[in-house]
Amino acid sequence: MSTPDLLYTEAEDDLRAAVRSLLTDHCLPAAVLSQAESGRAYDGALWRALGADMGAAGLLVPDKLGGQGATAREAAVVMEELGRATAPVPYLTSAVLAAGALLGCDTGQDAVARLLGALAEGRTVGALAVPLSTAPGAPGAPAATVRADGDGALSGQVSGVAGAAGADVLLVPAAGADGYGLYAVETAETSVSVEPLTSLDLTRPLAAVTLTGAPARRLAGDDRTGAAIERALLTGAGLLASEQLGVAEWCLAETVRHTTERHQFGRPVGSFQALKHRMATLWLELVQARATARYAADALATDSPDTPVAVAVAQAHCAQVAVHAAEECVQLHGGIGMTWEHPAHLYLKRAKSDEIALGTPGRHRQTLAGLVDLAAPTG
């Protein structure tokens, strides 16, 4: 097994600079707040610029299928920057989860290849219709709450689906007479209802999807569906760690800036020893988080046999670092940190939402214990 490469390449640094420049121009905190209050699922103009014009939507898709032919390492860089900006775009749900599920299907099949190409070009937005809380590594495929009848129509409900609001296509796991399968459903169908739910993180809204005899295209059968969904969830969880890293980076940088400029008793509050210790602790946690997130991205990129372990380690650690950094950001900003006008709450909500997305830290620790054959404590 090759040695993991945790350093950023020159190409990855260039990609970061381009994405950060775009987000600096189009995704300032005031714009994110406005978008969150607008009721729209995501910022369409920003997504077109990022996903279609810049090509980020197709990073994980091979070039022969219409994508950029990059790897999870490049996608992780994009996720870091999106976390740093709490960007309201469907990158995780469409370019990672939906595209990842399709990559696990037979891409030689015309319906799969065409849909994958549309997602890679950014002209179609997809969503994997499983609850966002679904973790990778569970034995067997996620239980289907949707049934497929004989003519391919789907009926049932899936709740807590991220990215369903605003999506053009849903990838729905369903069970029927033909067994477990993955189906594509157009959200424009009148038999498809996508009901927004009240979610903590308004920049990544959740929805309940209800299907009542919705026409669907079968993309994969029982032999591929479980593995395709597992691949998507594992990739999503691994790359989510990079988003959590980006959240933590912004929170620490903003806290250091504020405590340097804020004065009490004639000196910056950041010079007080107690606050310096708290920020130093955050910095150490962030360095560790970067190492685990990069390890997960590299393992995914190289298809390492250690990938499930790398992803479980990254999620178990990065989720809690992001929450801690966001909580410290709110606290160390004092009174202003508790206001709606300051963006600190956006990062706290994203961090708390990410903490339960694709498995909680405890769930990933449990998975890790099984992977390394570490028995749970007794008594």
Secondary structure as a PSIPRED ss2 file (coil, helix, strand):
# PSIPRED VFORMAT (PSIPRED V4.0)

   1 M C   1.000  0.000  0.000
   2 S C   1.000  0.000  0.000
   3 T C   1.000  0.000  0.000
   4 P C   1.000  0.000  0.000
   5 D C   1.000  0.000  0.000
   6 L C   1.000  0.000  0.000
   7 L C   1.000  0.000  0.000
   8 Y C   1.000  0.000  0.000
   9 T C   1.000  0.000  0.000
  10 E H   0.000  1.000  0.000
  11 A H   0.000  1.000  0.000
  12 E H   0.000  1.000  0.000
  13 D H   0.000  1.000  0.000
  14 D H   0.000  1.000  0.000
  15 L H   0.000  1.000  0.000
  16 R H   0.000  1.000  0.000
  17 A H   0.000  1.000  0.000
  18 A H   0.000  1.000  0.000
  19 V H   0.000  1.000  0.000
  20 R H   0.000  1.000  0.000
  21 S H   0.000  1.000  0.000
  22 L H   0.000  1.000  0.000
  23 L H   0.000  1.000  0.000
  24 T H   0.000  1.000  0.000
  25 D H   0.000  1.000  0.000
  26 H H   0.000  1.000  0.000
  27 C C   1.000  0.000  0.000
  28 L C   1.000  0.000  0.000
  29 P H   0.000  1.000  0.000
  30 A H   0.000  1.000  0.000
  31 A H   0.000  1.000  0.000
  32 V H   0.000  1.000  0.000
  33 L H   0.000  1.000  0.000
  34 S H   0.000  1.000  0.000
  35 Q H   0.000  1.000  0.000
  36 A H   0.000  1.000  0.000
  37 E H   0.000  1.000  0.000
  38 S H   0.000  1.000  0.000
  39 G C   1.000  0.000  0.000
  40 R C   1.000  0.000  0.000
  41 A C   1.000  0.000  0.000
  42 Y C   1.000  0.000  0.000
  43 D C   1.000  0.000  0.000
  44 G H   0.000  1.000  0.000
  45 A H   0.000  1.000  0.000
  46 L H   0.000  1.000  0.000
  47 W H   0.000  1.000  0.000
  48 R H   0.000  1.000  0.000
  49 A H   0.000  1.000  0.000
  50 L H   0.000  1.000  0.000
  51 G H   0.000  1.000  0.000
  52 A H   0.000  1.000  0.000
  53 D H   0.000  1.000  0.000
  54 M C   1.000  0.000  0.000
  55 G C   1.000  0.000  0.000
  56 A H   0.000  1.000  0.000
  57 A H   0.000  1.000  0.000
  58 G H   0.000  1.000  0.000
  59 L C   1.000  0.000  0.000
  60 L C   1.000  0.000  0.000
  61 V C   1.000  0.000  0.000
  62 P C   1.000  0.000  0.000
  63 D H   0.000  1.000  0.000
  64 K H   0.000  1.000  0.000
  65 L H   0.000  1.000  0.000
  66 G C   1.000  0.000  0.000
  67 G C   1.000  0.000  0.000
  68 Q C   1.000  0.000  0.000
  69 G C   1.000  0.000  0.000
  70 A C   1.000  0.000  0.000
  71 T C   1.000  0.000  0.000
  72 A H   0.000  1.000  0.000
  73 R H   0.000  1.000  0.000
  74 E H   0.000  1.000  0.000
  75 A H   0.000  1.000  0.000
  76 A H   0.000  1.000  0.000
  77 V H   0.000  1.000  0.000
  78 V H   0.000  1.000  0.000
  79 M H   0.000  1.000  0.000
  80 E H   0.000  1.000  0.000
  81 E H   0.000  1.000  0.000
  82 L H   0.000  1.000  0.000
  83 G H   0.000  1.000  0.000
  84 R H   0.000  1.000  0.000
  85 A H   0.000  1.000  0.000
  86 T C   1.000  0.000  0.000
  87 A C   1.000  0.000  0.000
  88 P C   1.000  0.000  0.000
  89 V C   1.000  0.000  0.000
  90 P C   1.000  0.000  0.000
  91 Y H   0.000  1.000  0.000
  92 L H   0.000  1.000  0.000
  93 T H   0.000  1.000  0.000
  94 S H   0.000  1.000  0.000
  95 A H   0.000  1.000  0.000
  96 V H   0.000  1.000  0.000
  97 L H   0.000  1.000  0.000
  98 A H   0.000  1.000  0.000
  99 A H   0.000  1.000  0.000
 100 G H   0.000  1.000  0.000
 101 A H   0.000  1.000  0.000
 102 L H   0.000  1.000  0.000
 103 L H   0.000  1.000  0.000
 104 G C   1.000  0.000  0.000
 105 C C   1.000  0.000  0.000
 106 D C   1.000  0.000  0.000
 107 T C   1.000  0.000  0.000
 108 G C   1.000  0.000  0.000
 109 Q C   1.000  0.000  0.000
 110 D H   0.000  1.000  0.000
 111 A H   0.000  1.000  0.000
 112 V H   0.000  1.000  0.000
 113 A H   0.000  1.000  0.000
 114 R H   0.000  1.000  0.000
 115 L H   0.000  1.000  0.000
 116 L H   0.000  1.000  0.000
 117 G H   0.000  1.000  0.000
 118 A H   0.000  1.000  0.000
 119 L H   0.000  1.000  0.000
 120 A H   0.000  1.000  0.000
 121 E H   0.000  1.000  0.000
 122 G C   1.000  0.000  0.000
 123 R C   1.000  0.000  0.000
 124 T C   1.000  0.000  0.000
 125 V C   1.000  0.000  0.000
 126 G E   0.000  0.000  1.000
 127 A E   0.000  0.000  1.000
 128 L E   0.000  0.000  1.000
 129 A C   1.000  0.000  0.000
 130 V C   1.000  0.000  0.000
 131 P C   1.000  0.000  0.000
 132 L C   1.000  0.000  0.000
 133 S C   1.000  0.000  0.000
 134 T C   1.000  0.000  0.000
 135 A C   1.000  0.000  0.000
 136 P C   1.000  0.000  0.000
 137 G C   1.000  0.000  0.000
 138 A C   1.000  0.000  0.000
 139 P C   1.000  0.000  0.000
 140 G C   1.000  0.000  0.000
 141 A C   1.000  0.000  0.000
 142 P C   1.000  0.000  0.000
 143 A C   1.000  0.000  0.000
 144 A C   1.000  0.000  0.000
 145 T C   1.000  0.000  0.000
 146 V E   0.000  0.000  1.000
 147 R E   0.000  0.000  1.000
 148 A E   0.000  0.000  1.000
 149 D C   1.000  0.000  0.000
 150 G C   1.000  0.000  0.000
 151 D C   1.000  0.000  0.000
 152 G C   1.000  0.000  0.000
 153 A C   1.000  0.000  0.000
 154 L E   0.000  0.000  1.000
 155 S E   0.000  0.000  1.000
 156 G E   0.000  0.000  1.000
 157 Q E   0.000  0.000  1.000
 158 V E   0.000  0.000  1.000
 159 S E   0.000  0.000  1.000
 160 G E   0.000  0.000  1.000
 161 V E   0.000  0.000  1.000
 162 A E   0.000  0.000  1.000
 163 G C   1.000  0.000  0.000
 164 A C   1.000  0.000  0.000
 165 A C   1.000  0.000  0.000
 166 G C   1.000  0.000  0.000
 167 A C   1.000  0.000  0.000
 168 D C   1.000  0.000  0.000
 169 V E   0.000  0.000  1.000
 170 L E   0.000  0.000  1.000
 171 L E   0.000  0.000  1.000
 172 V E   0.000  0.000  1.000
 173 P E   0.000  0.000  1.000
 174 A E   0.000  0.000  1.000
 175 A E   0.000  0.000  1.000
 176 G E   0.000  0.000  1.000
 177 A C   1.000  0.000  0.000
 178 D C   1.000  0.000  0.000
 179 G E   0.000  0.000  1.000
 180 Y E   0.000  0.000  1.000
 181 G E   0.000  0.000  1.000
 182 L E   0.000  0.000  1.000
 183 Y E   0.000  0.000  1.000
 184 A E   0.000  0.000  1.000
 185 V E   0.000  0.000  1.000
 186 E E   0.000  0.000  1.000
 187 T C   1.000  0.000  0.000
 188 A C   1.000  0.000  0.000
 189 E C   1.000  0.000  0.000
 190 T C   1.000  0.000  0.000
 191 S C   1.000  0.000  0.000
 192 V E   0.000  0.000  1.000
 193 S E   0.000  0.000  1.000
 194 V E   0.000  0.000  1.000
 195 E E   0.000  0.000  1.000
 196 P E   0.000  0.000  1.000
 197 L C   1.000  0.000  0.000
 198 T C   1.000  0.000  0.000
 199 S C   1.000  0.000  0.000
 200 L C   1.000  0.000  0.000
 201 D C   1.000  0.000  0.000
 202 L C   1.000  0.000  0.000
 203 T C   1.000  0.000  0.000
 204 R C   1.000  0.000  0.000
 205 P C   1.000  0.000  0.000
 206 L E   0.000  0.000  1.000
 207 A E   0.000  0.000  1.000
 208 A E   0.000  0.000  1.000
 209 V E   0.000  0.000  1.000
 210 T E   0.000  0.000  1.000
 211 L E   0.000  0.000  1.000
 212 T E   0.000  0.000  1.000
 213 G E   0.000  0.000  1.000
 214 A E   0.000  0.000  1.000
 215 P C   1.000  0.000  0.000
 216 A C   1.000  0.000  0.000
 217 R E   0.000  0.000  1.000
 218 R E   0.000  0.000  1.000
 219 L E   0.000  0.000  1.000
 220 A E   0.000  0.000  1.000
 221 G C   1.000  0.000  0.000
 222 D H   0.000  1.000  0.000
 223 D H   0.000  1.000  0.000
 224 R H   0.000  1.000  0.000
 225 T H   0.000  1.000  0.000
 226 G H   0.000  1.000  0.000
 227 A H   0.000  1.000  0.000
 228 A H   0.000  1.000  0.000
 229 I H   0.000  1.000  0.000
 230 E H   0.000  1.000  0.000
 231 R H   0.000  1.000  0.000
 232 A H   0.000  1.000  0.000
 233 L H   0.000  1.000  0.000
 234 L H   0.000  1.000  0.000
 235 T H   0.000  1.000  0.000
 236 G H   0.000  1.000  0.000
 237 A H   0.000  1.000  0.000
 238 G H   0.000  1.000  0.000
 239 L H   0.000  1.000  0.000
 240 L H   0.000  1.000  0.000
 241 A H   0.000  1.000  0.000
 242 S H   0.000  1.000  0.000
 243 E H   0.000  1.000  0.000
 244 Q H   0.000  1.000  0.000
 245 L H   0.000  1.000  0.000
 246 G H   0.000  1.000  0.000
 247 V H   0.000  1.000  0.000
 248 A H   0.000  1.000  0.000
 249 E H   0.000  1.000  0.000
 250 W H   0.000  1.000  0.000
 251 C H   0.000  1.000  0.000
 252 L H   0.000  1.000  0.000
 253 A H   0.000  1.000  0.000
 254 E H   0.000  1.000  0.000
 255 T H   0.000  1.000  0.000
 256 V H   0.000  1.000  0.000
 257 R H   0.000  1.000  0.000
 258 H H   0.000  1.000  0.000
 259 T H   0.000  1.000  0.000
 260 T H   0.000  1.000  0.000
 261 E H   0.000  1.000  0.000
 262 R C   1.000  0.000  0.000
 263 H E   0.000  0.000  1.000
 264 Q E   0.000  0.000  1.000
 265 F C   1.000  0.000  0.000
 266 G C   1.000  0.000  0.000
 267 R E   0.000  0.000  1.000
 268 P E   0.000  0.000  1.000
 269 V H   0.000  1.000  0.000
 270 G H   0.000  1.000  0.000
 271 S H   0.000  1.000  0.000
 272 F C   1.000  0.000  0.000
 273 Q H   0.000  1.000  0.000
 274 A H   0.000  1.000  0.000
 275 L H   0.000  1.000  0.000
 276 K H   0.000  1.000  0.000
 277 H H   0.000  1.000  0.000
 278 R H   0.000  1.000  0.000
 279 M H   0.000  1.000  0.000
 280 A H   0.000  1.000  0.000
 281 T H   0.000  1.000  0.000
 282 L H   0.000  1.000  0.000
 283 W H   0.000  1.000  0.000
 284 L H   0.000  1.000  0.000
 285 E H   0.000  1.000  0.000
 286 L H   0.000  1.000  0.000
 287 V H   0.000  1.000  0.000
 288 Q H   0.000  1.000  0.000
 289 A H   0.000  1.000  0.000
 290 R H   0.000  1.000  0.000
 291 A H   0.000  1.000  0.000
 292 T H   0.000  1.000  0.000
 293 A H   0.000  1.000  0.000
 294 R H   0.000  1.000  0.000
 295 Y H   0.000  1.000  0.000
 296 A H   0.000  1.000  0.000
 297 A H   0.000  1.000  0.000
 298 D H   0.000  1.000  0.000
 299 A H   0.000  1.000  0.000
 300 L H   0.000  1.000  0.000
 301 A H   0.000  1.000  0.000
 302 T C   1.000  0.000  0.000
 303 D C   1.000  0.000  0.000
 304 S C   1.000  0.000  0.000
 305 P C   1.000  0.000  0.000
 306 D C   1.000  0.000  0.000
 307 T H   0.000  1.000  0.000
 308 P H   0.000  1.000  0.000
 309 V H   0.000  1.000  0.000
 310 A H   0.000  1.000  0.000
 311 V H   0.000  1.000  0.000
 312 A H   0.000  1.000  0.000
 313 V H   0.000  1.000  0.000
 314 A H   0.000  1.000  0.000
 315 Q H   0.000  1.000  0.000
 316 A H   0.000  1.000  0.000
 317 H H   0.000  1.000  0.000
 318 C H   0.000  1.000  0.000
 319 A H   0.000  1.000  0.000
 320 Q H   0.000  1.000  0.000
 321 V H   0.000  1.000  0.000
 322 A H   0.000  1.000  0.000
 323 V H   0.000  1.000  0.000
 324 H H   0.000  1.000  0.000
 325 A H   0.000  1.000  0.000
 326 A H   0.000  1.000  0.000
 327 E H   0.000  1.000  0.000
 328 E H   0.000  1.000  0.000
 329 C H   0.000  1.000  0.000
 330 V H   0.000  1.000  0.000
 331 Q H   0.000  1.000  0.000
 332 L H   0.000  1.000  0.000
 333 H C   1.000  0.000  0.000
 334 G H   0.000  1.000  0.000
 335 G H   0.000  1.000  0.000
 336 I H   0.000  1.000  0.000
 337 G H   0.000  1.000  0.000
 338 M H   0.000  1.000  0.000
 339 T C   1.000  0.000  0.000
 340 W C   1.000  0.000  0.000
 341 E C   1.000  0.000  0.000
 342 H C   1.000  0.000  0.000
 343 P C   1.000  0.000  0.000
 344 A H   0.000  1.000  0.000
 345 H H   0.000  1.000  0.000
 346 L H   0.000  1.000  0.000
 347 Y H   0.000  1.000  0.000
 348 L H   0.000  1.000  0.000
 349 K H   0.000  1.000  0.000
 350 R H   0.000  1.000  0.000
 351 A H   0.000  1.000  0.000
 352 K H   0.000  1.000  0.000
 353 S H   0.000  1.000  0.000
 354 D H   0.000  1.000  0.000
 355 E H   0.000  1.000  0.000
 356 I H   0.000  1.000  0.000
 357 A C   1.000  0.000  0.000
 358 L C   1.000  0.000  0.000
 359 G C   1.000  0.000  0.000
 360 T C   1.000  0.000  0.000
 361 P H   0.000  1.000  0.000
 362 G H   0.000  1.000  0.000
 363 R H   0.000  1.000  0.000
 364 H H   0.000  1.000  0.000
 365 R H   0.000  1.000  0.000
 366 Q H   0.000  1.000  0.000
 367 T H   0.000  1.000  0.000
 368 L H   0.000  1.000  0.000
 369 A H   0.000  1.000  0.000
 370 G H   0.000  1.000  0.000
 371 L H   0.000  1.000  0.000
 372 V C   1.000  0.000  0.000
 373 D C   1.000  0.000  0.000
 374 L C   1.000  0.000  0.000
 375 A C   1.000  0.000  0.000
 376 A C   1.000  0.000  0.000
 377 P C   1.000  0.000  0.000
 378 T C   1.000  0.000  0.000
 379 G C   1.000  0.000  0.000
